[in-house]
Amino acid sequence: MSQQATAIARANIALAKYWGKSDVKLNLPAVASISLTLEPMRTQTTVTFDAKLPDDELVLNGKHTDGKPRMRAIKVLDQVRALAGIGVKARVESANNFPTASGLASSASGFAALVAASWSAAGLARDDDRWSALSRQASASAARSIYGGFVELPRGVPGDAALSARTVAAADHWDVRIVVAVANEGAKDVGSTEGMTLSEQTSPYYRAWVDCSDALVEEVRAGILARDLVKVGEAMEQSTLAMHACMMASRPGLIYLQPATLAALATVKQLRKEGVDVYATMDAGPHVKALCHARDAERVAAALQATPMVLRTLTAFPGPGLEIVS
Ligand code: DP6
């Protein structure tokens, strides 16, 4: 027996951030989050269930990969196999067209594509909500990459295994851009899963972060629906900085920001002084992602490109949800 499917998922950027879990076992988020699905930042994943394979294989960007990434992939494959009633091992071949594990949310598009490809290869019928719930169990931000455009993942009530993300507005609702200022190409030291557990256990600002998140999520959602960039941008920056303050006050401190990050933030602030509506966000990594109107994207990219220590920029726009290509 050999069954194969290929899926494409896009990365997403949180406009209202997720950091912290309400149920570690089911991987439920302690706060709601809202993201934008990003074209053309893609992961393409092919899953082949093959009776001849002695074990599950993971090939990431052309390299055979063991350890944690493979164990996390096997967990997804096991769940899909249980649902489909098959016992066959799989080869997973996955490639990103943007830097892996550097705060550009490759785990989000990676797990979304893996869930959809393995589900389809196992012969199960498409079900976006179940894909989202399964992706969320692997990595909560991945739940959002199943859908296109502006997407919300609600806060998880402990025990709710079915929690999935949902669409706030379609990709064509609002013509905004995300300009990514790449600060370095390396992998980060502390991954999100480990980092948020550390924050919850040691950061005196963890509670404050969770308590302020609801109001920020409301503001981001209302701002998206009203296409109000200043409203979304201000709430997004506060969500970002509150999350980073919580991270930094952990023990030991989680400092994801680098000199290039601060330089890029200064550029964003300067552009605002010059009258451009542009706002910044960072994930668990050093890159700055600037939100602006489509008409300002070239100017924002040029200013960030000219910023000392910024390596390069890439520009993304609202993208579609999960695609099965074969
Ligand atoms: C800072 O989804 O990678 O990017 O659920 O433990 O896999 P796990 O965490 P993950 O965390 C992403 C955190 C963030 C903010 C966000 O994307 O909302």
py3Dmol code that shows the C-alpha trace and the ligand (Angstrom):
import py3Dmol

protein = """\
ATOM      1  CA  MET A   1       0.000   0.000   0.000  1.00  0.00           C
ATOM      2  CA  SER A   2       1.252   3.506  -0.833  1.00  0.00           C
ATOM      3  CA  GLN A   3      -0.901   6.621  -0.475  1.00  0.00           C
ATOM      4  CA  GLN A   4       0.306  10.154  -0.983  1.00  0.00           C
ATOM      5  CA  ALA A   5      -0.916  13.762  -0.647  1.00  0.00           C
ATOM      6  CA  THR A   6       0.708  17.186  -0.842  1.00  0.00           C
ATOM      7  CA  ALA A   7      -0.461  20.271   1.035  1.00  0.00           C
ATOM      8  CA  ILE A   8       0.610  23.916   1.037  1.00  0.00           C
ATOM      9  CA  ALA A   9       0.160  26.065   4.141  1.00  0.00           C
ATOM     10  CA  ARG A  10       1.160  29.679   4.679  1.00  0.00           C
ATOM     11  CA  ALA A  11       2.894  31.129   7.707  1.00  0.00           C
ATOM     12  CA  ASN A  12       0.878  33.516   9.842  1.00  0.00           C
ATOM     13  CA  ILE A  13       1.746  36.519  11.943  1.00  0.00           C
ATOM     14  CA  ALA A  14      -0.121  37.159  15.189  1.00  0.00           C
ATOM     15  CA  LEU A  15      -1.569  40.681  15.383  1.00  0.00           C
ATOM     16  CA  ALA A  16      -2.788  39.827  18.920  1.00  0.00           C
ATOM     17  CA  LYS A  17      -0.239  37.453  20.404  1.00  0.00           C
ATOM     18  CA  TYR A  18      -0.489  33.972  21.958  1.00  0.00           C
ATOM     19  CA  TRP A  19       1.895  33.193  24.836  1.00  0.00           C
ATOM     20  CA  GLY A  20       0.938  30.724  27.586  1.00  0.00           C
ATOM     21  CA  LYS A  21      -1.192  27.595  27.906  1.00  0.00           C
ATOM     22  CA  SER A  22      -4.352  26.826  29.872  1.00  0.00           C
ATOM     23  CA  ASP A  23      -3.959  23.057  29.342  1.00  0.00           C
ATOM     24  CA  VAL A  24      -0.496  21.746  28.523  1.00  0.00           C
ATOM     25  CA  LYS A  25      -1.622  18.225  27.638  1.00  0.00           C
ATOM     26  CA  LEU A  26      -4.161  19.381  25.041  1.00  0.00           C
ATOM     27  CA  ASN A  27      -2.003  22.403  24.132  1.00  0.00           C
ATOM     28  CA  LEU A  28      -4.769  24.946  24.738  1.00  0.00           C
ATOM     29  CA  PRO A  29      -3.810  28.630  24.694  1.00  0.00           C
ATOM     30  CA  ALA A  30      -4.284  30.710  27.868  1.00  0.00           C
ATOM     31  CA  VAL A  31      -5.113  33.779  25.741  1.00  0.00           C
ATOM     32  CA  ALA A  32      -6.998  34.318  22.483  1.00  0.00           C
ATOM     33  CA  SER A  33      -4.950  35.388  19.471  1.00  0.00           C
ATOM     34  CA  ILE A  34      -5.643  36.879  16.039  1.00  0.00           C
ATOM     35  CA  SER A  35      -3.382  36.428  13.044  1.00  0.00           C
ATOM     36  CA  LEU A  36      -2.960  37.212   9.393  1.00  0.00           C
ATOM     37  CA  THR A  37      -2.139  34.347   7.005  1.00  0.00           C
ATOM     38  CA  LEU A  38       0.849  35.329   4.873  1.00  0.00           C
ATOM     39  CA  GLU A  39       1.374  34.838   1.152  1.00  0.00           C
ATOM     40  CA  PRO A  40       3.943  33.925  -0.227  1.00  0.00           C
ATOM     41  CA  MET A  41       5.566  32.421   2.926  1.00  0.00           C
ATOM     42  CA  ARG A  42       4.824  28.790   2.293  1.00  0.00           C
ATOM     43  CA  THR A  43       5.502  25.314   3.564  1.00  0.00           C
ATOM     44  CA  GLN A  44       4.868  22.505   1.112  1.00  0.00           C
ATOM     45  CA  THR A  45       4.571  19.031   2.618  1.00  0.00           C
ATOM     46  CA  THR A  46       4.145  15.646   0.983  1.00  0.00           C
ATOM     47  CA  VAL A  47       3.142  12.659   3.109  1.00  0.00           C
ATOM     48  CA  THR A  48       3.468   9.144   1.719  1.00  0.00           C
ATOM     49  CA  PHE A  49       2.105   6.189   3.687  1.00  0.00           C
ATOM     50  CA  ASP A  50       4.166   3.283   2.428  1.00  0.00           C
ATOM     51  CA  ALA A  51       3.905  -0.317   3.704  1.00  0.00           C
ATOM     52  CA  LYS A  52       7.558  -0.855   2.765  1.00  0.00           C
ATOM     53  CA  LEU A  53       8.853   1.743   5.267  1.00  0.00           C
ATOM     54  CA  PRO A  54      10.269   0.273   8.513  1.00  0.00           C
ATOM     55  CA  ASP A  55       9.796   3.602  10.375  1.00  0.00           C
ATOM     56  CA  ASP A  56       8.450   7.137   9.968  1.00  0.00           C
ATOM     57  CA  GLU A  57      10.860   9.446   8.139  1.00  0.00           C
ATOM     58  CA  LEU A  58      11.066  13.226   8.177  1.00  0.00           C
ATOM     59  CA  VAL A  59      12.909  15.129   5.452  1.00  0.00           C
ATOM     60  CA  LEU A  60      13.002  18.862   6.277  1.00  0.00           C
ATOM     61  CA  ASN A  61      14.277  21.201   3.567  1.00  0.00           C
ATOM     62  CA  GLY A  62      16.014  18.256   1.896  1.00  0.00           C
ATOM     63  CA  LYS A  63      17.667  16.883   5.066  1.00  0.00           C
ATOM     64  CA  HIS A  64      16.765  13.743   6.985  1.00  0.00           C
ATOM     65  CA  THR A  65      15.817  15.001  10.445  1.00  0.00           C
ATOM     66  CA  ASP A  66      15.657  13.132  13.766  1.00  0.00           C
ATOM     67  CA  GLY A  67      15.115  14.190  17.375  1.00  0.00           C
ATOM     68  CA  LYS A  68      12.350  16.514  18.529  1.00  0.00           C
ATOM     69  CA  PRO A  69      10.997  17.635  15.129  1.00  0.00           C
ATOM     70  CA  ARG A  70      10.579  13.982  14.062  1.00  0.00           C
ATOM     71  CA  MET A  71       8.938  13.030  17.386  1.00  0.00           C
ATOM     72  CA  ARG A  72       6.458  15.901  17.012  1.00  0.00           C
ATOM     73  CA  ALA A  73       5.670  14.816  13.446  1.00  0.00           C
ATOM     74  CA  ILE A  74       5.168  11.197  14.560  1.00  0.00           C
ATOM     75  CA  LYS A  75       2.655  12.372  17.168  1.00  0.00           C
ATOM     76  CA  VAL A  76       0.555  13.932  14.391  1.00  0.00           C
ATOM     77  CA  LEU A  77       0.933  10.868  12.147  1.00  0.00           C
ATOM     78  CA  ASP A  78      -0.141   8.572  15.027  1.00  0.00           C
ATOM     79  CA  GLN A  79      -3.319  10.580  15.573  1.00  0.00           C
ATOM     80  CA  VAL A  80      -4.161  10.512  11.872  1.00  0.00           C
ATOM     81  CA  ARG A  81      -3.403   6.784  11.654  1.00  0.00           C
ATOM     82  CA  ALA A  82      -5.703   6.118  14.634  1.00  0.00           C
ATOM     83  CA  LEU A  83      -8.534   8.106  13.005  1.00  0.00           C
ATOM     84  CA  ALA A  84      -8.090   6.384   9.638  1.00  0.00           C
ATOM     85  CA  GLY A  85      -7.521   2.936  11.121  1.00  0.00           C
ATOM     86  CA  ILE A  86      -4.191   2.361   9.370  1.00  0.00           C
ATOM     87  CA  GLY A  87      -0.863   1.180  10.774  1.00  0.00           C
ATOM     88  CA  VAL A  88       1.465   2.014   7.886  1.00  0.00           C
ATOM     89  CA  LYS A  89       4.598   4.154   8.370  1.00  0.00           C
ATOM     90  CA  ALA A  90       5.042   7.418   6.487  1.00  0.00           C
ATOM     91  CA  ARG A  91       7.645   9.528   4.739  1.00  0.00           C
ATOM     92  CA  VAL A  92       7.152  13.268   5.353  1.00  0.00           C
ATOM     93  CA  GLU A  93       8.942  15.648   2.996  1.00  0.00           C
ATOM     94  CA  SER A  94       8.562  19.279   3.958  1.00  0.00           C
ATOM     95  CA  ALA A  95      10.162  22.464   2.624  1.00  0.00           C
ATOM     96  CA  ASN A  96       9.819  26.139   3.518  1.00  0.00           C
ATOM     97  CA  ASN A  97      10.603  29.061   1.262  1.00  0.00           C
ATOM     98  CA  PHE A  98      11.580  31.197   4.312  1.00  0.00           C
ATOM     99  CA  PRO A  99      14.062  30.678   7.223  1.00  0.00           C
ATOM    100  CA  THR A 100      13.179  27.757   9.518  1.00  0.00           C
ATOM    101  CA  ALA A 101      12.968  28.154  13.337  1.00  0.00           C
ATOM    102  CA  SER A 102      13.958  31.808  13.504  1.00  0.00           C
ATOM    103  CA  GLY A 103      10.721  33.385  14.679  1.00  0.00           C
ATOM    104  CA  LEU A 104       9.126  33.376  11.248  1.00  0.00           C
ATOM    105  CA  ALA A 105       6.482  30.903  12.427  1.00  0.00           C
ATOM    106  CA  SER A 106       7.636  27.967  10.315  1.00  0.00           C
ATOM    107  CA  SER A 107       6.173  25.591  12.915  1.00  0.00           C
ATOM    108  CA  ALA A 108       2.723  27.063  12.194  1.00  0.00           C
ATOM    109  CA  SER A 109       2.744  26.432   8.458  1.00  0.00           C
ATOM    110  CA  GLY A 110       4.735  23.223   9.002  1.00  0.00           C
ATOM    111  CA  PHE A 111       2.207  21.543  11.275  1.00  0.00           C
ATOM    112  CA  ALA A 112      -0.803  22.847   9.340  1.00  0.00           C
ATOM    113  CA  ALA A 113       0.618  21.357   6.130  1.00  0.00           C
ATOM    114  CA  LEU A 114       1.562  18.103   7.888  1.00  0.00           C
ATOM    115  CA  VAL A 115      -1.918  17.625   9.349  1.00  0.00           C
ATOM    116  CA  ALA A 116      -3.677  18.311   6.045  1.00  0.00           C
ATOM    117  CA  ALA A 117      -1.276  16.210   3.950  1.00  0.00           C
ATOM    118  CA  SER A 118      -1.285  13.200   6.287  1.00  0.00           C
ATOM    119  CA  TRP A 119      -5.082  13.403   6.736  1.00  0.00           C
ATOM    120  CA  SER A 120      -5.609  13.458   2.962  1.00  0.00           C
ATOM    121  CA  ALA A 121      -2.987  10.761   2.285  1.00  0.00           C
ATOM    122  CA  ALA A 122      -4.802   8.543   4.799  1.00  0.00           C
ATOM    123  CA  GLY A 123      -7.960   8.895   2.713  1.00  0.00           C
ATOM    124  CA  LEU A 124      -9.960  11.019   5.177  1.00  0.00           C
ATOM    125  CA  ALA A 125     -12.351  13.721   3.879  1.00  0.00           C
ATOM    126  CA  ARG A 126     -11.384  17.401   4.187  1.00  0.00           C
ATOM    127  CA  ASP A 127     -12.484  19.002   7.443  1.00  0.00           C
ATOM    128  CA  ASP A 128     -10.915  22.409   8.168  1.00  0.00           C
ATOM    129  CA  ASP A 129     -12.135  22.625  11.765  1.00  0.00           C
ATOM    130  CA  ARG A 130     -10.725  19.217  12.648  1.00  0.00           C
ATOM    131  CA  TRP A 131      -7.500  20.056  10.799  1.00  0.00           C
ATOM    132  CA  SER A 132      -7.276  23.223  12.852  1.00  0.00           C
ATOM    133  CA  ALA A 133      -7.894  21.391  16.157  1.00  0.00           C
ATOM    134  CA  LEU A 134      -5.301  18.739  15.319  1.00  0.00           C
ATOM    135  CA  SER A 135      -2.779  21.368  14.184  1.00  0.00           C
ATOM    136  CA  ARG A 136      -3.424  23.287  17.408  1.00  0.00           C
ATOM    137  CA  GLN A 137      -2.508  20.234  19.476  1.00  0.00           C
ATOM    138  CA  ALA A 138       0.851  20.112  17.680  1.00  0.00           C
ATOM    139  CA  SER A 139       1.481  23.874  17.833  1.00  0.00           C
ATOM    140  CA  ALA A 140      -1.252  26.350  18.727  1.00  0.00           C
ATOM    141  CA  SER A 141      -0.236  28.957  16.146  1.00  0.00           C
ATOM    142  CA  ALA A 142      -0.597  26.228  13.464  1.00  0.00           C
ATOM    143  CA  ALA A 143      -4.364  26.127  14.091  1.00  0.00           C
ATOM    144  CA  ARG A 144      -4.535  29.601  12.519  1.00  0.00           C
ATOM    145  CA  SER A 145      -2.659  28.643   9.319  1.00  0.00           C
ATOM    146  CA  ILE A 146      -5.502  26.319   8.227  1.00  0.00           C
ATOM    147  CA  TYR A 147      -7.580  29.389   7.326  1.00  0.00           C
ATOM    148  CA  GLY A 148      -6.872  32.310   5.024  1.00  0.00           C
ATOM    149  CA  GLY A 149      -6.974  36.016   5.786  1.00  0.00           C
ATOM    150  CA  PHE A 150      -7.596  37.220   9.347  1.00  0.00           C
ATOM    151  CA  VAL A 151      -8.005  34.361  11.818  1.00  0.00           C
ATOM    152  CA  GLU A 152      -8.834  34.078  15.524  1.00  0.00           C
ATOM    153  CA  LEU A 153      -7.892  31.258  17.870  1.00  0.00           C
ATOM    154  CA  PRO A 154     -10.002  31.636  21.035  1.00  0.00           C
ATOM    155  CA  ARG A 155      -8.641  31.094  24.516  1.00  0.00           C
ATOM    156  CA  GLY A 156      -8.870  27.389  25.431  1.00  0.00           C
ATOM    157  CA  VAL A 157     -11.065  26.104  28.237  1.00  0.00           C
ATOM    158  CA  PRO A 158      -9.105  23.258  29.892  1.00  0.00           C
ATOM    159  CA  GLY A 159     -10.295  19.888  28.552  1.00  0.00           C
ATOM    160  CA  ASP A 160     -11.666  21.230  25.239  1.00  0.00           C
ATOM    161  CA  ALA A 161      -9.864  18.903  22.792  1.00  0.00           C
ATOM    162  CA  ALA A 162     -11.880  20.241  19.827  1.00  0.00           C
ATOM    163  CA  LEU A 163     -10.824  23.897  20.052  1.00  0.00           C
ATOM    164  CA  SER A 164     -10.099  25.232  16.567  1.00  0.00           C
ATOM    165  CA  ALA A 165      -9.445  28.624  15.003  1.00  0.00           C
ATOM    166  CA  ARG A 166     -12.009  30.512  12.904  1.00  0.00           C
ATOM    167  CA  THR A 167     -12.051  33.196  10.233  1.00  0.00           C
ATOM    168  CA  VAL A 168     -12.511  36.818  11.284  1.00  0.00           C
ATOM    169  CA  ALA A 169     -12.326  38.215   7.726  1.00  0.00           C
ATOM    170  CA  ALA A 170     -11.291  36.781   4.358  1.00  0.00           C
ATOM    171  CA  ALA A 171      -7.948  37.588   2.709  1.00  0.00           C
ATOM    172  CA  ASP A 172      -9.556  40.085   0.297  1.00  0.00           C
ATOM    173  CA  HIS A 173     -11.208  42.023   3.135  1.00  0.00           C
ATOM    174  CA  TRP A 174      -8.275  44.412   3.586  1.00  0.00           C
ATOM    175  CA  ASP A 175      -5.249  45.113   1.402  1.00  0.00           C
ATOM    176  CA  VAL A 176      -2.512  45.387   4.023  1.00  0.00           C
ATOM    177  CA  ARG A 177       1.124  44.308   3.904  1.00  0.00           C
ATOM    178  CA  ILE A 178       3.541  42.760   6.365  1.00  0.00           C
ATOM    179  CA  VAL A 179       7.130  43.816   5.708  1.00  0.00           C
ATOM    180  CA  VAL A 180       9.520  41.461   7.492  1.00  0.00           C
ATOM    181  CA  ALA A 181      12.892  42.911   8.498  1.00  0.00           C
ATOM    182  CA  VAL A 182      15.133  39.844   8.830  1.00  0.00           C
ATOM    183  CA  ALA A 183      17.490  40.340  11.779  1.00  0.00           C
ATOM    184  CA  ASN A 184      19.491  37.106  11.506  1.00  0.00           C
ATOM    185  CA  GLU A 185      19.226  33.732   9.796  1.00  0.00           C
ATOM    186  CA  GLY A 186      20.059  31.446  12.743  1.00  0.00           C
ATOM    187  CA  ALA A 187      17.757  29.274  14.830  1.00  0.00           C
ATOM    188  CA  LYS A 188      16.551  30.694  18.165  1.00  0.00           C
ATOM    189  CA  ASP A 189      17.912  29.372  21.527  1.00  0.00           C
ATOM    190  CA  VAL A 190      14.643  28.763  23.346  1.00  0.00           C
ATOM    191  CA  GLY A 191      11.616  27.543  21.405  1.00  0.00           C
ATOM    192  CA  SER A 192       8.116  28.917  22.044  1.00  0.00           C
ATOM    193  CA  THR A 193       6.763  25.859  23.874  1.00  0.00           C
ATOM    194  CA  GLU A 194       9.605  25.825  26.376  1.00  0.00           C
ATOM    195  CA  GLY A 195       9.689  29.619  26.609  1.00  0.00           C
ATOM    196  CA  MET A 196       6.020  30.045  27.484  1.00  0.00           C
ATOM    197  CA  THR A 197       6.201  27.353  30.168  1.00  0.00           C
ATOM    198  CA  LEU A 198       9.155  29.181  31.691  1.00  0.00           C
ATOM    199  CA  SER A 199       7.261  32.502  31.598  1.00  0.00           C
ATOM    200  CA  GLU A 200       4.215  30.963  33.246  1.00  0.00           C
ATOM    201  CA  GLN A 201       6.312  29.423  36.008  1.00  0.00           C
ATOM    202  CA  THR A 202       8.684  32.301  36.698  1.00  0.00           C
ATOM    203  CA  SER A 203       7.623  35.634  35.192  1.00  0.00           C
ATOM    204  CA  PRO A 204       5.986  38.040  37.674  1.00  0.00           C
ATOM    205  CA  TYR A 205       4.319  39.648  34.640  1.00  0.00           C
ATOM    206  CA  TYR A 206       2.670  36.457  33.347  1.00  0.00           C
ATOM    207  CA  ARG A 207      -0.694  37.131  35.068  1.00  0.00           C
ATOM    208  CA  ALA A 208      -0.664  40.745  33.975  1.00  0.00           C
ATOM    209  CA  TRP A 209      -0.001  39.608  30.394  1.00  0.00           C
ATOM    210  CA  VAL A 210      -2.937  37.163  30.443  1.00  0.00           C
ATOM    211  CA  ASP A 211      -5.194  39.768  32.088  1.00  0.00           C
ATOM    212  CA  CYS A 212      -4.501  42.478  29.496  1.00  0.00           C
ATOM    213  CA  SER A 213      -4.810  40.208  26.449  1.00  0.00           C
ATOM    214  CA  ASP A 214      -8.622  40.055  26.145  1.00  0.00           C
ATOM    215  CA  ALA A 215      -9.064  43.788  25.669  1.00  0.00           C
ATOM    216  CA  LEU A 216      -6.266  43.842  23.074  1.00  0.00           C
ATOM    217  CA  VAL A 217      -7.838  40.949  21.130  1.00  0.00           C
ATOM    218  CA  GLU A 218     -11.173  42.849  21.068  1.00  0.00           C
ATOM    219  CA  GLU A 219      -9.431  45.952  19.778  1.00  0.00           C
ATOM    220  CA  VAL A 220      -7.540  44.067  17.060  1.00  0.00           C
ATOM    221  CA  ARG A 221     -10.737  42.290  15.911  1.00  0.00           C
ATOM    222  CA  ALA A 222     -12.775  45.518  15.819  1.00  0.00           C
ATOM    223  CA  GLY A 223      -9.916  47.295  14.027  1.00  0.00           C
ATOM    224  CA  ILE A 224      -9.720  44.581  11.356  1.00  0.00           C
ATOM    225  CA  LEU A 225     -13.476  44.660  10.740  1.00  0.00           C
ATOM    226  CA  ALA A 226     -13.370  48.486  10.459  1.00  0.00           C
ATOM    227  CA  ARG A 227     -10.146  48.363   8.353  1.00  0.00           C
ATOM    228  CA  ASP A 228      -8.645  50.772  10.879  1.00  0.00           C
ATOM    229  CA  LEU A 229      -4.864  50.370  10.661  1.00  0.00           C
ATOM    230  CA  VAL A 230      -4.089  52.743  13.531  1.00  0.00           C
ATOM    231  CA  LYS A 231      -6.402  50.835  15.859  1.00  0.00           C
ATOM    232  CA  VAL A 232      -5.026  47.402  14.890  1.00  0.00           C
ATOM    233  CA  GLY A 233      -1.455  48.704  14.881  1.00  0.00           C
ATOM    234  CA  GLU A 234      -1.574  50.298  18.331  1.00  0.00           C
ATOM    235  CA  ALA A 235      -3.173  47.226  19.906  1.00  0.00           C
ATOM    236  CA  MET A 236      -0.730  44.924  18.074  1.00  0.00           C
ATOM    237  CA  GLU A 237       2.297  46.852  19.335  1.00  0.00           C
ATOM    238  CA  GLN A 238       0.997  46.788  22.904  1.00  0.00           C
ATOM    239  CA  SER A 239       0.225  43.058  22.668  1.00  0.00           C
ATOM    240  CA  THR A 240       3.746  42.474  21.329  1.00  0.00           C
ATOM    241  CA  LEU A 241       5.527  44.547  23.966  1.00  0.00           C
ATOM    242  CA  ALA A 242       3.412  43.183  26.845  1.00  0.00           C
ATOM    243  CA  MET A 243       4.294  39.656  25.676  1.00  0.00           C
ATOM    244  CA  HIS A 244       8.004  40.530  25.423  1.00  0.00           C
ATOM    245  CA  ALA A 245       7.960  42.207  28.842  1.00  0.00           C
ATOM    246  CA  CYS A 246       6.499  38.970  30.257  1.00  0.00           C
ATOM    247  CA  MET A 247       9.184  36.945  28.416  1.00  0.00           C
ATOM    248  CA  MET A 248      12.023  39.185  29.599  1.00  0.00           C
ATOM    249  CA  ALA A 249      10.948  39.013  33.244  1.00  0.00           C
ATOM    250  CA  SER A 250      11.189  35.186  33.202  1.00  0.00           C
ATOM    251  CA  ARG A 251      14.014  33.477  35.069  1.00  0.00           C
ATOM    252  CA  PRO A 252      16.357  33.199  33.267  1.00  0.00           C
ATOM    253  CA  GLY A 253      15.182  36.091  31.095  1.00  0.00           C
ATOM    254  CA  LEU A 254      14.002  35.349  27.583  1.00  0.00           C
ATOM    255  CA  ILE A 255      15.453  38.076  25.417  1.00  0.00           C
ATOM    256  CA  TYR A 256      14.550  37.451  21.799  1.00  0.00           C
ATOM    257  CA  LEU A 257      15.209  41.024  20.676  1.00  0.00           C
ATOM    258  CA  GLN A 258      18.581  41.858  19.150  1.00  0.00           C
ATOM    259  CA  PRO A 259      20.297  45.117  18.169  1.00  0.00           C
ATOM    260  CA  ALA A 260      18.816  44.837  14.659  1.00  0.00           C
ATOM    261  CA  THR A 261      15.343  44.491  16.224  1.00  0.00           C
ATOM    262  CA  LEU A 262      15.662  47.766  18.119  1.00  0.00           C
ATOM    263  CA  ALA A 263      17.098  49.520  15.074  1.00  0.00           C
ATOM    264  CA  ALA A 264      14.126  48.350  12.985  1.00  0.00           C
ATOM    265  CA  LEU A 265      11.697  49.499  15.699  1.00  0.00           C
ATOM    266  CA  ALA A 266      13.305  52.948  15.579  1.00  0.00           C
ATOM    267  CA  THR A 267      12.791  53.005  11.809  1.00  0.00           C
ATOM    268  CA  VAL A 268       9.105  52.145  12.218  1.00  0.00           C
ATOM    269  CA  LYS A 269       8.705  54.952  14.739  1.00  0.00           C
ATOM    270  CA  GLN A 270      10.500  57.412  12.430  1.00  0.00           C
ATOM    271  CA  LEU A 271       8.226  56.442   9.520  1.00  0.00           C
ATOM    272  CA  ARG A 272       5.207  57.158  11.721  1.00  0.00           C
ATOM    273  CA  LYS A 273       6.647  60.598  12.508  1.00  0.00           C
ATOM    274  CA  GLU A 274       6.810  61.153   8.755  1.00  0.00           C
ATOM    275  CA  GLY A 275       3.103  60.348   8.495  1.00  0.00           C
ATOM    276  CA  VAL A 276       3.155  56.678   7.425  1.00  0.00           C
ATOM    277  CA  ASP A 277       0.702  54.337   9.177  1.00  0.00           C
ATOM    278  CA  VAL A 278       3.077  51.530  10.127  1.00  0.00           C
ATOM    279  CA  TYR A 279       3.279  49.382  13.274  1.00  0.00           C
ATOM    280  CA  ALA A 280       5.607  46.616  14.406  1.00  0.00           C
ATOM    281  CA  THR A 281       5.377  43.166  15.933  1.00  0.00           C
ATOM    282  CA  MET A 282       7.902  40.478  16.912  1.00  0.00           C
ATOM    283  CA  ASP A 283       7.414  36.818  17.827  1.00  0.00           C
ATOM    284  CA  ALA A 284       9.811  34.599  19.790  1.00  0.00           C
ATOM    285  CA  GLY A 285      12.660  35.795  17.615  1.00  0.00           C
ATOM    286  CA  PRO A 286      14.463  38.958  16.533  1.00  0.00           C
ATOM    287  CA  HIS A 287      12.675  39.785  13.271  1.00  0.00           C
ATOM    288  CA  VAL A 288      10.461  42.837  13.064  1.00  0.00           C
ATOM    289  CA  LYS A 289       7.268  42.487  11.089  1.00  0.00           C
ATOM    290  CA  ALA A 290       5.795  45.825  10.081  1.00  0.00           C
ATOM    291  CA  LEU A 291       2.077  46.177   9.288  1.00  0.00           C
ATOM    292  CA  CYS A 292       1.168  48.891   6.776  1.00  0.00           C
ATOM    293  CA  HIS A 293      -1.194  49.739   3.911  1.00  0.00           C
ATOM    294  CA  ALA A 294      -0.340  48.196   0.520  1.00  0.00           C
ATOM    295  CA  ARG A 295       0.353  51.676  -0.881  1.00  0.00           C
ATOM    296  CA  ASP A 296       3.119  52.285   1.705  1.00  0.00           C
ATOM    297  CA  ALA A 297       4.813  48.871   1.490  1.00  0.00           C
ATOM    298  CA  GLU A 298       7.635  49.937  -0.851  1.00  0.00           C
ATOM    299  CA  ARG A 299       8.554  52.918   1.281  1.00  0.00           C
ATOM    300  CA  VAL A 300       8.468  50.824   4.484  1.00  0.00           C
ATOM    301  CA  ALA A 301      10.579  48.066   2.891  1.00  0.00           C
ATOM    302  CA  ALA A 302      13.147  50.591   1.609  1.00  0.00           C
ATOM    303  CA  ALA A 303      13.461  52.230   5.046  1.00  0.00           C
ATOM    304  CA  LEU A 304      13.844  48.880   6.816  1.00  0.00           C
ATOM    305  CA  GLN A 305      16.307  47.652   4.188  1.00  0.00           C
ATOM    306  CA  ALA A 306      18.427  50.773   4.818  1.00  0.00           C
ATOM    307  CA  THR A 307      18.357  50.195   8.598  1.00  0.00           C
ATOM    308  CA  PRO A 308      21.745  49.230  10.096  1.00  0.00           C
ATOM    309  CA  MET A 309      22.036  45.486  10.923  1.00  0.00           C
ATOM    310  CA  VAL A 310      18.840  44.513   9.069  1.00  0.00           C
ATOM    311  CA  LEU A 311      19.899  41.761   6.655  1.00  0.00           C
ATOM    312  CA  ARG A 312      17.049  41.959   4.169  1.00  0.00           C
ATOM    313  CA  THR A 313      13.309  42.402   3.936  1.00  0.00           C
ATOM    314  CA  LEU A 314      10.489  40.380   2.516  1.00  0.00           C
ATOM    315  CA  THR A 315       6.967  41.566   1.936  1.00  0.00           C
ATOM    316  CA  ALA A 316       3.862  39.450   2.485  1.00  0.00           C
ATOM    317  CA  PHE A 317       0.165  40.021   1.901  1.00  0.00           C
ATOM    318  CA  PRO A 318      -3.069  38.362   3.098  1.00  0.00           C
ATOM    319  CA  GLY A 319      -3.037  34.801   1.810  1.00  0.00           C
ATOM    320  CA  PRO A 320      -5.412  31.849   1.415  1.00  0.00           C
ATOM    321  CA  GLY A 321      -5.949  28.914   3.738  1.00  0.00           C
ATOM    322  CA  LEU A 322      -4.752  25.371   3.369  1.00  0.00           C
ATOM    323  CA  GLU A 323      -4.457  23.997  -0.149  1.00  0.00           C
ATOM    324  CA  ILE A 324      -4.250  20.362  -1.140  1.00  0.00           C
ATOM    325  CA  VAL A 325      -2.324  20.314  -4.400  1.00  0.00           C
ATOM    326  CA  SER A 326      -2.361  16.569  -5.149  1.00  0.00           C
TER     327      SER A 326
END
"""
ligand_1 = """\
18
DP6
C 5.299 34.243 19.966
O 2.474 28.124 18.425
O 5.000 28.045 18.387
O 4.746 33.259 17.871
O 1.792 25.924 20.836
O 3.898 25.625 22.099
O 3.858 25.142 19.642
P 3.286 25.978 20.780
O 3.751 27.472 20.504
P 3.750 28.309 19.147
O 3.822 29.782 19.768
C 3.785 30.950 18.990
C 4.032 32.134 19.865
C 4.258 33.443 19.168
C 2.986 34.290 19.140
C 1.897 33.844 18.185
O 2.193 33.338 17.099
O 0.728 34.055 18.546
"""
view = py3Dmol.view(width=600, height=400)
view.addModel(protein, "pdb")
view.setStyle({"model": 0}, {"cartoon": {"style": "trace"}})
view.addModel(ligand_1, "xyz")
view.setStyle({"model": 1}, {"stick": {}})
view.zoomTo()
view.show()
